[in-house]
């Protein structure tokens, strides 16, 4: 397959504090130039010496920690930012969904914004009119078409933005964290649409912190680290090495959370049946996961989920608090949520992640800790089992007079 995206020695440098209006006082101050060391300290490289080829029909996931350069790479491919060094060559029409609301006007209605955003993405008014009903149905905002966009929730905003971008019929679809907001049904439709593009021979570049979704959707993966390409290859192999490197092996991990001003700190811990912390349980032990969070404001119908990924990034467990009819509503204080898992996992390495959010708002989603499930002494090393290993019972009966 021919390469539709080729990056050669690609680099993007930002100067800290650059941008916005310049006052006369600030303009006069530039007469006193900073030293070379001071100037270097104000610069940061989002991308550095990136060499990459993406072939036609590739469905590629881009992974890396926050600040690794994932979004900047997509923006250079979509011609939104200009590289500082090197070049990126793109063959074909690009449809990009990089930031919610890009190309939208909050004072205009949903109907008007469909036409506005479609034109921004290169569609004619006639083409938009032909696809209008499909866009509205996909976004699920038909009741609010004539409502100004500023009154939309963040979930409705994203659904409309993705629906327009996905119906531009691009040769290359570039998507950044499209699953960060929205309900499960919308996420399923997004993944289905991107899978359709791949089957049709179009190219998809997909950035997500959800490693399980990347493993499910993508055939290849690019691992970025500090603005450089660390590894490119078959998705499951890259994701396995990425998870081993970036997720700590521990019985408890705490992280600061400041999304939307709702939470202060979040931790996830793993316990055995006695309540003791454990990093390497045996496969016949039940496990207990505890989420501890500090609410900085009143919580309204907050949902929580614990999910487990295997070493290849496949999601083997995904359980929500709302599945049992519960959510968290209450004043600012400390909350603890426990999730108990019976002994179902096969022996091997796993990553545990946490999702927190409401119906249409994502507050936190990330992999927090890594643990190992140990085999039993009686397990055969050569046995090949599936994703789970329940306590199955076998019986054999012999019939003396078979018919």
N, C-alpha and C positions, 0 to 999 in steps of 0.2 A: 504494500500500500504506500502511496506517496505521502510525504510529510506535509501536513497542512499548517503546522505551527513549528517554527524553528527559531530558537533563541541562541544567540552566539555572544558569549562574553557579556551577558546582560547584567547591568548594574543600575541601581536607583539610589541616589543620595538625597537626603532631606536635610535642610538646615533648620535647626531648632529655633522656634520663634519667628520663622519667616512667614510672610503673608499678611493680608489685611491692608488697611490704609496706613500710609506713612505721613506723619505730621512734619511740619517744618522743623520743629525741634529735633525730631529723630533724623531728618535729612541732614541737618547741620552736624549732628553727632557723628555721622559717617565720615566726617573729615578726619576724625581721630580713629584710624583703623586699628582693630585689635591685632595682637601679635598672632603669628602662625599657630602657636600652641592653643591660644584662646579660640581661634577660628576652627581648628580641628575638633575642639571639645564641643562646639556647637553643631557639629555635623553627625549624622547617623546614616549608615548604609542599610536600607531595607532589603536590597538584593545586591549580591556580589558575585561576579564571574559565573553566572548561570548559563549553562549549555544544555539544551534540551530539545528533543524532537518528539512531536506528537503526530502519529499517523492518522490518516482519514479513517473514521469509524472507531477510533479508540474511545473507550469510556475510562477516564483517568481520574482517580481521587488524589487530592493534594492534602497531605497531612503535615503537622508540625505544631509546636507549642505556640502560644500567643506571642506575636512579635517575630515569628519565623520568616515572614515575608509572603505568606500565602495570598492575601488580598492584593498586595502590591503586584505580585506576578500576574494575577488575573487582570488587574487594571492596565498593565502594560500590554497584555494580549488584546484587550478590548479597546485599545487606543485612548484610554481615559487619561493616563499619565504618560509622559514622554521619558524614555530611559535617559539616564545620565551617561552611561557608557554602553557600548555594544549595540545590538540591534535585535528586534524580534520581527520575523516575517510571518504573515498570516495569509493563507489562501482561502477565500470564501467569506460568506456573510456571517457576522457574529451577532448573536443575541445574548445579551448580558443582564444578569440580575445580581448586582453586587451590593447595593445599599437600598434598603427599603425607602421608596419615595423618590429615587432618582428619576427625573423626567416627569414628576407629578407636581400639581399645584394644589395646595390645600384649600384654596377658596373655590375651586371648580368642583363640579359634581363628579361622581364616579363615571357617569356616561361621558362627560367632556374629557375626563382624564384618560379614558381608554383611547379616544382619538388623539389626544395630545401625546401620550406616551408611545402609541403606535407610530406616529409620525417621527418622533425622536429616534425610534429604533429602525426607521427606514421604510415603513410601510406607506402605501398610498391610502387616501381616504376610501377609495373604492375597495381596496383589499381589506381594510379594517371593517368596513360595513359587511363584507362577506363573512368575516370570522366573528362578528360582534356577538351573536347569540352563543357561539361556542365559548367565547371568552367569559361571558357573564355566567353561563352555566358552570364552567370550571371553577370560577372564583366563588360562586355561591352568594353573590351580593345583589341579586336581582331586586330585592325589596328596597335597597338603598341606592339605586342607580342615580336618582335625582337628589341625593343628599350630598352636601359639600364634603370633600374628603377629610377636612379637619375634624369632622365628627365621627370618623371611622375609628374603630379600635386598631391596635397594631396588627392583630391577626387578620382583620379584614383588609387592611392596607397591603400586607404581604401577599394575601391570596390574589388580590387584583393585580399586583405587580408581576407575580409569577405567571398568572394566566395570560397577560399580554405578552410577556417575553417568550412564553412557550408556544405561542401561536403566530410568531413572526415567521416561522419556517426557516430558521437559520441553518447554515451549514455547520456552524460551531456554536454550541450552547455553553455559556460560561456562568456558573452559579456559585454563589458564596453564601453558605449557611442558610439555605432556603428553609430548612426544617427547624430553625431556631424558634419560630413562632407558628402557631396553628395546631388544630386538633389532629387526632390520629387519622381521621378520614382524609383530611387535606394532605397530610404527609404521604399517605398511601397513593393518592392521585399524583402527587409530585414525582414520587419514585417511579410510578408507572409511566408517566410521560417521559422521563429521562431514559427509562429502559427502552421505550418505543424509539426514541432517537437513535439509540445504539443499534437496535435491530434494523433500522432503516439506513444504516451506514453513515450516519452523521457523527460528529465528534462532540463529546461532552467532557468538560472540565468541571470537577465538583470539589469544592472545599467544604469540609465538615469536621467538627470535633467528635461526631458520632462515628467511631471507628467501625462499629457493627454495620452501619448503613453503607459505609465506604466499601467494606468487604463484600456486602450483598450486591451492590450496584456495579462496582468497578472491576475491570479486568486487570488494569495496571494502576500503580500508585507511584507518586513522587513524594519523597520525604525531604522537607526543607528544614534546615537548622541554621539559625543566625544568618538568614539571607542567602545561604548556599545550598546547593543540591547535595544532600548526603547520600541518597540512594534512589534509583529508579528501577522498577522491575515488576514482576508478577505481584498482584495486589496482596495475596495472602502472605507471601514471604516477607514483603516489605512491612506489612502491618504487624506481623509477629515480632520482628526485630525492633520496630518502633515502640511497641508496647513494653517489651522487655527493658528497653533503655529509659523510657520516659515515665513509667508508672512505678513508684517504689513498692518493694515487698515489705509489708508491715501489717501489724494487727490493727493499727489505728492511724489515720491520717487526718489532719485538720488543715483547712484552707480559709483564708479571708474571702468574704463575699460582699460585694458592694453594689450588686446589680439593683437598679431601681430604688436604692435606699431601703430595701425591705429587710435584708439580712446583714448581720455583722460577721458571724463566723459559722462555719459548717464543718462537721467532722463525720467520718464514717469509720466504724470499728467492726471487727469480726470476732465472734465469740463461739465457743463450743457449747455443748449441752449443759455444762455446769455454770456457764456465764463467764468463764475465764477467757482472756484474750488468746487468740490462736492465729498463727501464720501458716501452719501446714497441717490441717486436719486430715484424718483418715477418711476414705471415701464412704465408710459406713456410719459416719457421725453426722447428726443434724447440725445445721449451722444457723447462727443468729446474727443478723446485720443490724447495727444500731446507727441511726442518723441523729445527730445532735445539732441543733441550730439555734441561733440567737435571733429573735425577731426584733427589729428596730421600730416597727410600726405595727398597727393592728393588722392581723392576717384575716383575709376573707377567702374561704374556700380554696386554701392552698393544697395542691395535690403533691404527692411524693412518689417516687419510683426508685427501685433498686434493680439494676440490670447487670448481668454477667456476660462477659465475652470470653471465648476460648482463645487459645494461643494464636489462632489464625484470624481473629477478629470477628468470628461468627457469634451472633447474639443467641445464647442458649437459654437465658432466663430474662424475663422482663415483667415485673409485677408492680402494679400501681396500688396505692392506698385507696383510690377511688373504686378499684375493682371490687372491694368489699363494702362499698357504700359509705366510705368515710372521707372526710377532708379535714383540714386544720383551720379553725376559725377561733380567734382569741386575741387578747391584748399583747403588747410587747413583753416578751419574757423568754425563758429558755424552754425548748421543746425537745422531747426525745421520741423517736419513732422506731419501732422494732419490727423487723421482718424475719420470720423463721422459715427456713428451707429444709425440707426433709432430705435424707441422704439419697440424692438422685445423680450427682455428678460422677463422671468417670474420673480416673486418676489423670492428673495433668495440671498445667498452669492456667490460671484464670485471672481476669481483671474485673474488679467490681466498680461500678459507676453509680452516680446518683443524678436524678432529674428532679427539679422542683419547679412548679409553675401553676398557672391557672388554666382555664379553658382556652384562652387565646394569648397568654403571656408566658414567655419562658424566663425564669429567674436564674436557674443554674442547670447546667448539663455538662458532666465531665467524668472521666475515669479517675478514681482516687487511689485505689490500692490494688496490689497484686498479691495473690496467694497461690499455694500449691496444694492440691488434693493428693494425698499419698495413697498408693495401692495397698491392698490387704496382703498379708504374707502368703495367702493361698492363691492370689491372682496369678494367672499365667502371663508371662511377659509377652508372649506372642499373640495374645488375644487382641482382636480388633473390635472395639465396641462403637456404638453410635455416640450422639451428643450427650445422652443421659443414660444412666444405668440404674433402673429401679430395682427394688427387691422382688424380682420376678420369681414365680414358682412354676416348676415344670413337673409334669406327671407323664408316665408312660404306662399304657395298659395293653395287654396282649389278649386277643380274642382267640379262643381255642377252635372255634368253628367259623372262620371268616367266610363271608358270602361272596 
